[in-house]
């Protein structure tokens, strides 16, 4: 029997301290960090996506960040392809891969594989985009709730691109997305996956989200958005739809005060964290730790769990 290579996965909601814990574990266990985040794959969008600055990486290599330009299409399938290459390379060098997972779909794509999804229908997409422009993104999300309520619960109403893809898949296949995803997958092989979940209390998590948003603005987030907008990057590209970037663009266009934008960002981020928790609680075989990743007690519990022999 071949020996499985270890793979550590740290999952949890935004602002729960996944990056801090991953860096600390990497320092203790000779590891490197692999990022599993659908926002951090885009170059130039740094502060609002919570990329770990080089000076705060503790000398630990970080992978799967800054992969594509803002106007490029990037899918869960492409993430899996690149992640598999990085996993193999890190493992071959004798390092422990530590994956920080904030995007549940990307994690599922890596660990469980992807089903045969239908090809894009540009005609259907164009009709759906027109409806969104006429009636707003909430209109499409309500349609998805009727067509595939389980999938709709995992997608925010403002994420028009994902909503359109979900409606497209439901219409073209006649099946809910969950049923499509169950078929034809090729799961990750050759790795002993150990999952650690961070689960701070809801009030503490929300307080940290609010404080982190303020800190991001203090660190120059608004100036980052201003520079990105003036650099010629079109306002319709996906990264400008991310939480915070859309609100700050609206502020720069004079459609909102900075205070109002801040409140909207905080609220949207709290709602996003709630959706992440809903998704990750369904993830099997997770060792849940009730606190933040930068808490020394949580870090000690994590390394103790990883050092415990597996049955």
Residue, then its C-alpha position, 0 to 999 in steps of 0.5 A: x500500500x502506498x503512503x498517502x501524502x499529508x494535506x492540511x485544510x483550514x476552513x472557516x468564515x472570513x476574518x476567522x484567522x485562517x491565514x494566521x493559523x496557516x502561517x504559524x502551522x507552516x512555521x512549526x511543521x515545515x509547511x507552505x500555504x496554498x490559498x483557496x479563495x476565488x477573490x485572491x486569484x485576481x491580480x491588483x485587487x489586494x486590500x479588499x480581498x485580504x491577501x496577506x502582505x509579503x511582510x506578514x507572511x513570516x517567510x512562508x511561501x504562499x501559492x495560488x494567489x495573483x493568477x490572472x488579470x481582472x478581465x480574465x475568466x477563472x473557474x473552479x475547474x481551472x483552480x483545481x488544475x493549478x492547485x493539483x500542480x502546486x500540491x504535487x510540487x510542494x509535496x515533492x520538496x518535502x513540505x507540508x501543504x496547508x490550504x486556507x479555504x474560504x471558497x467552498x466551491x473551490x475546495x469541493x472542486x479540489x477534494x471531490x472533483x467536478x461534474x460534467x457541467x453543460x457548456x455555456x449558452x451565450x444566448x441564454x446568458x445574454x437574455x439573463x443579463x438583460x433581465x438583470x439590467x432591467x429588473x436588478x440582480x435580486x430579480x434573477x436571484x428570486x428566479x433561482x430560488x424558484x428553480x433551485x432553492x438549495x443552490x440559491x441559498x449558497x449564492x448571494x443575490x448580488x453575485x450576478x455571474x454565479x446566479x446566471x451560471x446557476x440558472x443556466x445549468x438548471x435550465x440546460x440540464x433540467x436538474x438541480x446543481x447538487x444533482x449535477x455535482x454528484x455525478x462524474x466526479x474524480x476525487x483527490x487521490x494520494x493525500x491524507x486530508x486533515x481538516x481544521x475548522x475555525x468557528x468563533x462565536x457569531x458576535x465576536x466574528x461580526x465584531x472582528x469583521x467590522x473592525x477589519x473593514x475599518x482597518x482596511x480603509x485605514x490601510x488605503x483600500x479606498x486609494x487602491x480602488x481609486x487607482x484601479x478605476x483610473x488605471x483603465x480596468x473596466x468597472x464591469x469586471x468581476x473583481x469590481x463586483x466583490x464585496x467592498x469594491x462595488x461599494x467604494x466605486x459607488x462612493x467614488x462616483x458620488x452615489x454614496x457617502x464613505x460612511x454609508x459605504x462602510x456600513x454596507x461593506x460591513x453588512x455584506x461581509x457579515x452576510x457572506x460569513x454566514x453563507x460560508x458557515x452554512x456551506x462549511x458545516x456540511x463539510x465532512x470530517x472537520x475538526x472544529x475549533x471554537x475560536x480564532x486562528x490567531x488565538x494561541x490556544x486554538x493554534x496549540x489545539x490545531x497542532x496537537x490535532x495534527x500530531x495525533x496519530x490517525x486511526 
